[in-house]
């Protein structure tokens, strides 16, 4: 069984491959700050799971869109801690828009474990798994649209029109990458447009993303750092806290609020 630290490396390798498609082993070694032997063992694990293809000198994703079920297996403990920390920012009686994706599902599971808060909330989502987790737990509104299988989310023109009809107190949002200049980025254009639309309708947006997302750029920008009120993370890399706070956003480290 793989140790949690190794699972974090596997998740970061998959994120890197999702952004670049094919990556040389030397680039992964430099990105993670570990030995080549460690990277080669990690790539063997990912290949055995069917998530990547080993190519000469590096690796490529087995498919361009990494399956939701595969991503759900990685870094579950870390995502659960981020979810618990995010809940400390919610207030009873709020209308909360919960993003789609594996981290959002952990937030939904955390909400199930805190019924005293959850029963006071109204939750809106375009995430199928999020809706499944919260069914019967609180007033729940599910946005309809075309299924995007990589994140189990409902997107497209119908979904976009629906999210713009409502108003939200808090939007709990995820991202593919965070760049100090380009801001919050996503790998899918339609999902990025949907996130931007929800942020326009929300009183505040709270980003939930671990430290490995910092310093990278995805396909399309959907918000600047200052468009979120807070960033919930496991730990802030060097320069990240200063960049968010300079933009007017609070940085919440999970370990600090859960200790």
C-alpha positions as a Markdown table, in Angstrom:
| # | Residue | x | y | z |
|---|---|---|---|---|
| 1 | Unk | 0.0 | 0.0 | 0.0 |
| 2 | Unk | 1.4 | 3.4 | -1.0 |
| 3 | Unk | 2.2 | 5.9 | 1.8 |
| 4 | Unk | 0.3 | 9.2 | 1.9 |
| 5 | Unk | 3.4 | 11.2 | 0.9 |
| 6 | Unk | 3.8 | 9.0 | -2.2 |
| 7 | Unk | 0.1 | 9.5 | -3.0 |
| 8 | Unk | 0.7 | 13.3 | -2.9 |
| 9 | Unk | 3.5 | 12.9 | -5.4 |
| 10 | Unk | 1.3 | 10.7 | -7.7 |
| 11 | Unk | -1.4 | 13.4 | -7.6 |
| 12 | Unk | 1.2 | 16.1 | -8.5 |
| 13 | Unk | 2.6 | 14.0 | -11.4 |
| 14 | Unk | -0.9 | 13.6 | -12.8 |
| 15 | Unk | -1.6 | 17.3 | -12.5 |
| 16 | Unk | 1.6 | 18.0 | -14.3 |
| 17 | Unk | 0.7 | 15.6 | -17.1 |
| 18 | Unk | -2.8 | 17.0 | -17.3 |
| 19 | Unk | -1.2 | 20.5 | -18.1 |
| 20 | Unk | 1.5 | 19.4 | -20.4 |
| 21 | Unk | 0.3 | 16.1 | -21.9 |
| 22 | Unk | 3.8 | 14.4 | -22.0 |
| 23 | Unk | 6.6 | 15.2 | -19.5 |
| 24 | Unk | 10.2 | 14.0 | -19.3 |
| 25 | Unk | 11.3 | 12.1 | -16.2 |
| 26 | Unk | 14.0 | 14.8 | -15.6 |
| 27 | Unk | 11.3 | 17.5 | -15.5 |
| 28 | Unk | 9.2 | 15.6 | -13.0 |
| 29 | Unk | 12.2 | 15.1 | -10.8 |
| 30 | Unk | 12.9 | 18.8 | -10.9 |
| 31 | Unk | 9.2 | 19.7 | -10.3 |
| 32 | Unk | 8.9 | 17.4 | -7.2 |
| 33 | Unk | 12.4 | 17.8 | -5.9 |
| 34 | Unk | 13.0 | 14.1 | -5.5 |
| 35 | Unk | 15.4 | 11.6 | -7.0 |
| 36 | Unk | 15.1 | 10.0 | -10.4 |
| 37 | Unk | 14.7 | 6.6 | -8.8 |
| 38 | Unk | 11.7 | 7.8 | -6.8 |
| 39 | Unk | 10.1 | 9.3 | -9.9 |
| 40 | Unk | 10.6 | 6.1 | -11.8 |
| 41 | Unk | 8.9 | 4.1 | -9.0 |
| 42 | Unk | 6.0 | 6.5 | -8.9 |
| 43 | Unk | 5.6 | 6.2 | -12.7 |
| 44 | Unk | 5.6 | 2.4 | -12.4 |
| 45 | Unk | 2.7 | 2.7 | -9.8 |
| 46 | Unk | 0.7 | 5.1 | -12.1 |
| 47 | Unk | 1.3 | 2.8 | -15.1 |
| 48 | Unk | 0.1 | -0.2 | -13.1 |
| 49 | Unk | -3.1 | 1.7 | -12.3 |
| 50 | Unk | -3.6 | 2.4 | -15.9 |
| 51 | Unk | -3.4 | 6.2 | -15.5 |
| 52 | Unk | -0.3 | 6.9 | -17.6 |
| 53 | Unk | 1.7 | 5.5 | -20.4 |
| 54 | Unk | 5.5 | 5.3 | -20.0 |
| 55 | Unk | 7.3 | 6.7 | -23.1 |
| 56 | Unk | 11.0 | 7.0 | -23.9 |
| 57 | Unk | 12.5 | 9.4 | -21.3 |
| 58 | Unk | 9.2 | 10.2 | -19.6 |
| 59 | Unk | 5.4 | 9.6 | -19.4 |
| 60 | Unk | 2.1 | 10.6 | -20.9 |
| 61 | Unk | -1.5 | 10.4 | -19.7 |
| 62 | Unk | -3.2 | 7.2 | -20.6 |
| 63 | Unk | -6.0 | 9.5 | -21.9 |
| 64 | Unk | -6.1 | 13.3 | -22.3 |
| 65 | Unk | -8.9 | 13.7 | -19.7 |
| 66 | Unk | -8.1 | 11.9 | -16.5 |
| 67 | Unk | -11.1 | 10.0 | -15.2 |
| 68 | Unk | -12.9 | 11.4 | -12.2 |
| 69 | Unk | -12.8 | 8.0 | -10.5 |
| 70 | Unk | -9.0 | 7.9 | -10.8 |
| 71 | Unk | -8.5 | 11.3 | -9.4 |
| 72 | Unk | -10.9 | 10.5 | -6.5 |
| 73 | Unk | -8.5 | 7.8 | -5.3 |
| 74 | Unk | -5.6 | 10.3 | -4.9 |
| 75 | Unk | -4.9 | 12.4 | -1.8 |
| 76 | Unk | -8.2 | 11.6 | -0.1 |
| 77 | Unk | -6.8 | 12.5 | 3.4 |
| 78 | Unk | -5.5 | 15.9 | 2.2 |
| 79 | Unk | -8.7 | 16.8 | 0.4 |
| 80 | Unk | -10.8 | 15.8 | 3.5 |
| 81 | Unk | -8.7 | 18.2 | 5.7 |
| 82 | Unk | -9.2 | 21.0 | 3.2 |
| 83 | Unk | -12.9 | 20.3 | 3.2 |
| 84 | Unk | -13.2 | 20.5 | 7.0 |
| 85 | Unk | -11.2 | 23.7 | 7.0 |
| 86 | Unk | -13.5 | 25.3 | 4.4 |
| 87 | Unk | -16.6 | 24.5 | 6.5 |
| 88 | Unk | -15.3 | 26.8 | 9.3 |
| 89 | Unk | -15.9 | 29.8 | 6.9 |
| 90 | Unk | -19.5 | 29.0 | 6.3 |
| 91 | Unk | -22.3 | 30.7 | 8.3 |
| 92 | Unk | -25.7 | 29.2 | 9.2 |
| 93 | Unk | -28.5 | 30.2 | 6.8 |
| 94 | Unk | -26.3 | 30.8 | 3.8 |
| 95 | Unk | -27.0 | 29.9 | 0.2 |
| 96 | Unk | -23.8 | 28.0 | -0.8 |
| 97 | Unk | -22.8 | 27.2 | -4.3 |
| 98 | Unk | -20.6 | 24.1 | -4.2 |
| 99 | Unk | -18.3 | 23.5 | -7.2 |
| 100 | Unk | -18.0 | 20.1 | -9.0 |
| 101 | Unk | -15.0 | 17.8 | -8.7 |
| 102 | Unk | -13.3 | 15.5 | -6.2 |
| 103 | Unk | -12.5 | 18.2 | -3.6 |
| 104 | Unk | -16.1 | 19.4 | -3.8 |
| 105 | Unk | -17.3 | 15.9 | -3.0 |
| 106 | Unk | -15.1 | 15.9 | 0.1 |
| 107 | Unk | -16.8 | 19.1 | 1.1 |
| 108 | Unk | -20.2 | 17.5 | 0.6 |
| 109 | Unk | -19.1 | 14.6 | 2.8 |
| 110 | Unk | -17.9 | 17.0 | 5.5 |
| 111 | Unk | -21.3 | 18.7 | 5.3 |
| 112 | Unk | -23.0 | 15.4 | 5.9 |
| 113 | Unk | -20.9 | 15.0 | 9.1 |
| 114 | Unk | -22.1 | 18.4 | 10.4 |
| 115 | Unk | -25.9 | 18.3 | 10.2 |
| 116 | Unk | -26.4 | 21.1 | 12.7 |
| 117 | Unk | -24.8 | 23.5 | 10.1 |
| 118 | Unk | -25.9 | 21.7 | 6.9 |
| 119 | Unk | -29.6 | 21.7 | 7.7 |
| 120 | Unk | -29.6 | 25.5 | 7.9 |
| 121 | Unk | -28.0 | 25.9 | 4.4 |
| 122 | Unk | -29.3 | 26.0 | 0.9 |
| 123 | Unk | -26.9 | 24.3 | -1.5 |
| 124 | Unk | -26.7 | 24.8 | -5.3 |
| 125 | Unk | -24.3 | 22.6 | -7.4 |
| 126 | Unk | -23.7 | 21.3 | -10.9 |
| 127 | Unk | -21.7 | 18.3 | -9.5 |
| 128 | Unk | -23.5 | 15.0 | -9.7 |
| 129 | Unk | -21.5 | 13.4 | -6.9 |
| 130 | Unk | -22.0 | 16.5 | -4.7 |
| 131 | Unk | -25.8 | 16.2 | -5.2 |
| 132 | Unk | -25.6 | 12.5 | -4.4 |
| 133 | Unk | -23.8 | 13.1 | -1.1 |
| 134 | Unk | -26.2 | 15.9 | 0.0 |
| 135 | Unk | -29.5 | 14.3 | -1.1 |
| 136 | Unk | -31.8 | 14.7 | 1.9 |
| 137 | Unk | -29.3 | 16.6 | 4.0 |
| 138 | Unk | -30.5 | 20.2 | 3.2 |
| 139 | Unk | -32.5 | 22.1 | 0.6 |
| 140 | Unk | -30.6 | 21.2 | -2.6 |
| 141 | Unk | -30.7 | 22.7 | -6.1 |
| 142 | Unk | -29.0 | 20.8 | -9.0 |
| 143 | Unk | -28.1 | 22.8 | -12.1 |
| 144 | Unk | -28.8 | 20.8 | -15.3 |
| 145 | Unk | -26.8 | 20.6 | -18.5 |
| 146 | Unk | -24.4 | 18.4 | -20.6 |
| 147 | Unk | -22.5 | 15.9 | -18.6 |
| 148 | Unk | -18.7 | 16.5 | -18.5 |
| 149 | Unk | -17.4 | 13.1 | -17.4 |
| 150 | Unk | -13.9 | 14.2 | -16.2 |
| 151 | Unk | -15.5 | 16.0 | -13.2 |
| 152 | Unk | -19.0 | 14.5 | -13.1 |
| 153 | Unk | -20.3 | 18.0 | -13.7 |
| 154 | Unk | -23.2 | 19.4 | -15.7 |
| 155 | Unk | -22.2 | 22.2 | -18.0 |
| 156 | Unk | -23.0 | 24.1 | -21.1 |
| 157 | Unk | -25.5 | 26.8 | -22.2 |
| 158 | Unk | -28.4 | 25.5 | -20.1 |
| 159 | Unk | -26.3 | 25.3 | -17.0 |
| 160 | Unk | -24.8 | 28.7 | -17.6 |
| 161 | Unk | -28.2 | 30.3 | -18.0 |
| 162 | Unk | -29.4 | 28.6 | -14.7 |
| 163 | Unk | -26.5 | 29.7 | -12.5 |
| 164 | Unk | -27.0 | 33.3 | -13.6 |
| 165 | Unk | -30.6 | 33.3 | -12.3 |
| 166 | Unk | -29.7 | 32.9 | -8.6 |
| 167 | Unk | -27.8 | 34.7 | -6.0 |
| 168 | Unk | -25.3 | 33.1 | -3.6 |
| 169 | Unk | -23.7 | 34.0 | -0.3 |
| 170 | Unk | -20.6 | 31.8 | -0.7 |
| 171 | Unk | -19.1 | 30.0 | -3.7 |
| 172 | Unk | -16.7 | 27.2 | -2.7 |
| 173 | Unk | -14.6 | 26.9 | -5.9 |
| 174 | Unk | -11.8 | 24.7 | -7.1 |
| 175 | Unk | -9.2 | 25.2 | -9.9 |
| 176 | Unk | -6.6 | 23.4 | -11.9 |
| 177 | Unk | -3.8 | 25.8 | -11.2 |
| 178 | Unk | -2.9 | 29.1 | -9.6 |
| 179 | Unk | -0.5 | 31.5 | -11.2 |
| 180 | Unk | 0.5 | 34.8 | -9.5 |
| 181 | Unk | 0.1 | 36.7 | -12.8 |
| 182 | Unk | -2.6 | 34.8 | -14.7 |
| 183 | Unk | -4.7 | 34.0 | -11.6 |
| 184 | Unk | -6.9 | 31.0 | -11.2 |
| 185 | Unk | -7.0 | 28.7 | -14.2 |
| 186 | Unk | -9.0 | 25.7 | -15.4 |
| 187 | Unk | -8.4 | 23.1 | -18.0 |
| 188 | Unk | -11.9 | 23.3 | -19.6 |
| 189 | Unk | -13.2 | 26.4 | -21.2 |
| 190 | Unk | -16.9 | 25.7 | -20.6 |
| 191 | Unk | -16.3 | 25.0 | -16.9 |
| 192 | Unk | -14.2 | 28.1 | -16.6 |
| 193 | Unk | -17.0 | 30.2 | -18.0 |
| 194 | Unk | -19.4 | 28.7 | -15.5 |
| 195 | Unk | -17.1 | 29.4 | -12.6 |
| 196 | Unk | -16.8 | 33.1 | -13.7 |
| 197 | Unk | -20.6 | 33.4 | -13.9 |
| 198 | Unk | -21.1 | 31.9 | -10.4 |
| 199 | Unk | -18.5 | 34.2 | -9.0 |
| 200 | Unk | -20.3 | 37.3 | -10.4 |
| 201 | Unk | -23.5 | 36.2 | -8.6 |
| 202 | Unk | -21.8 | 35.3 | -5.2 |
| 203 | Unk | -21.2 | 37.7 | -2.3 |
| 204 | Unk | -17.9 | 36.0 | -1.7 |
| 205 | Unk | -15.9 | 33.2 | -3.3 |
| 206 | Unk | -13.6 | 30.8 | -1.3 |
| 207 | Unk | -10.9 | 28.9 | -3.2 |
| 208 | Unk | -10.2 | 25.4 | -2.1 |
| 209 | Unk | -6.9 | 24.1 | -3.5 |
| 210 | Unk | -3.7 | 22.5 | -2.1 |
| 211 | Unk | -0.3 | 24.0 | -2.4 |
| 212 | Unk | 0.7 | 21.9 | -5.5 |
| 213 | Unk | -1.7 | 24.1 | -7.6 |
| 214 | Unk | 0.5 | 27.2 | -6.9 |
| 215 | Unk | 2.9 | 28.4 | -9.6 |
| 216 | Unk | 1.3 | 26.6 | -12.5 |
| 217 | Unk | -1.0 | 27.7 | -15.4 |
| 218 | Unk | -4.0 | 25.9 | -16.9 |
| 219 | Unk | -5.7 | 26.4 | -20.2 |
| 220 | Unk | -8.0 | 29.3 | -19.4 |
| 221 | Unk | -8.2 | 32.0 | -16.6 |
| 222 | Unk | -11.5 | 32.3 | -14.8 |
| 223 | Unk | -10.6 | 34.7 | -12.0 |
| 224 | Unk | -7.8 | 36.9 | -10.5 |
| 225 | Unk | -6.3 | 36.2 | -7.1 |
| 226 | Unk | -8.3 | 39.2 | -5.7 |
| 227 | Unk | -11.6 | 37.8 | -6.9 |
| 228 | Unk | -11.7 | 35.4 | -4.0 |
| 229 | Unk | -12.2 | 36.3 | -0.4 |
| 230 | Unk | -10.1 | 33.5 | 0.9 |
| 231 | Unk | -7.9 | 30.6 | -0.2 |
| 232 | Unk | -8.1 | 27.4 | 1.9 |
| 233 | Unk | -5.0 | 25.3 | 1.4 |
| 234 | Unk | -2.9 | 22.8 | 3.3 |
| 235 | Unk | 0.2 | 25.1 | 3.3 |
| 236 | Unk | 1.1 | 28.3 | 1.5 |
| 237 | Unk | 4.2 | 27.9 | -0.7 |
| 238 | Unk | 6.9 | 30.7 | -0.6 |
| 239 | Unk | 5.4 | 33.9 | -2.0 |
| 240 | Unk | 1.9 | 32.6 | -2.2 |
| 241 | Unk | 0.5 | 34.1 | 1.0 |
| 242 | Unk | 2.0 | 37.5 | 0.2 |
| 243 | Unk | 0.5 | 37.4 | -3.3 |
| 244 | Unk | -3.0 | 36.5 | -2.1 |
| 245 | Unk | -2.9 | 39.0 | 0.8 |
| 246 | Unk | -1.7 | 41.8 | -1.4 |
| 247 | Unk | -4.7 | 41.1 | -3.6 |
| 248 | Unk | -7.0 | 41.4 | -0.6 |
| 249 | Unk | -7.6 | 37.6 | 0.0 |
| 250 | Unk | -7.3 | 35.8 | 3.3 |
| 251 | Unk | -5.1 | 32.6 | 3.3 |
| 252 | Unk | -6.4 | 29.8 | 5.6 |
| 253 | Unk | -4.1 | 26.9 | 6.2 |
| 254 | Unk | -6.0 | 23.7 | 7.2 |
| 255 | Unk | -3.6 | 22.7 | 9.9 |
| 256 | Unk | -3.9 | 26.0 | 11.6 |
| 257 | Unk | -7.7 | 26.1 | 11.8 |
| 258 | Unk | -8.2 | 22.3 | 12.6 |
| 259 | Unk | -5.5 | 22.1 | 15.4 |
